[in-house]
């Protein structure tokens, strides 16, 4: 697939890196030629320097025969204009744009072929807010991912000493939770991914990914660790777009305090938010944190645009007694470092959270959801089976008859409103939604082919 990516920032470069490794023809456009030179050498992609929305620049980048445009510059207006130019002058089939401003997003009628022709809107702030909200809903979870419209969830959790299933084989899970259908999708032990065979013993400190119907998640979690008490008190550091959106969502159910160091922004937030207590001050101010009873907070979440400030304030909050701390971290090297550091419970990478939404529209076959896991090394995919036993490699076959690539497992099947775990003798039907876990994302092309219908895989 030939793809043009506009914007070589954190999201653009991450998308380019992911897609270039999957044999796509990638061209990256940005005004910063130095950044492009570095990425071209490192990722083996083509680059074009210039303003991303200018027709002549897009033409130089090969827009005339591009299959897809992904506009993720730092300017909403540039992204929207680029989609308009691509549509009007070059008839580009698929146009994806990052739009961050809530004032645009609340008028969805703007985005249509008759107005601004954006096929897919990506709002990182909205995606990240939803991601953090799910982590707060499930205390103790490292990652919570929705599939099939929220009917099914994949949860990553660290197994602790004392968990009823720790020290037992995976096959014992059904005896521990009778009446609940669940499946372990993968286990990571000391950073190494393992396919979860029934005789695999779960050890303390294993990172276990399991899949279950939404209503059963808490019960399964309780088998792997002592179930944490529900969160009530939450402190957010940073009142930008993400902080504001998250506060709006959380204040309906939780007690929320929000720290913002900019006086005019703090005043604006205090007028916009209903129940959230907005505090003017620095989240790394120890006296302020103590004064606001940081030791009584169930969650401290640092959401500013400054990685270092987020890391330091999170570590300080943890030392002062916050029960769980999360930190938004842009730099991949920092994410790796902090996830191995006990001072921060969850390091949130905006790129990895956002990229799944983009990959959903790039995958071949009918893929309706993609989630990056383990900092992009693994993926969870929701794909729809089409065709019949003659035209499809999955329809009409039992789970154990499907030729899955090594390290790939089918975790669950959603058939209409019914959620079924993927037991070996279930026969896949047309229009089933299959939730797959891939330990190695390099196997994605092979998985895509499974879900393409017909003799010639288009």
Secondary structure, DSSP 8 states (H G I E B T S, - for coil): -EEEEE--SHHHHHHHHHHHTTT-EEEEEES-HHHHHHHHHHHT-EEEES-TT-HHHHHHTTGGG-SEEEE--S-HHHHHHHHHHHHHHH--SEEEEE---HHHHT-GGGSSTTSS--SEEE-HHHHHHHHHHHHHHSTTEEEEEEEGGGTEEEEEEE--TT-TTTTSBGGGHHHHTTT--EEEEEEEETTEEE---TT-B--TT-EEEEEEEGGGHHHHHHHHS-------EEEEE--SHHHHHHHHHHTTTSEEEEEE--HHHHHHHHHH-SS-EEEES-TT-HHHHHHTTGGG-SEEEE-SS-HHHHHHHHHHHHHTT-SEEEEE---HHHHHHHHTSTT-SEEE-HHHHHHHHHHHTTSSSSEEEEEEEGGGTEEEEEEE--S-TTT-SSTTSBGGGS---TTEEEEEEEETTEEEE--TT-B--TT-EEEEEES-GGGHHHHHHHT--SSS--
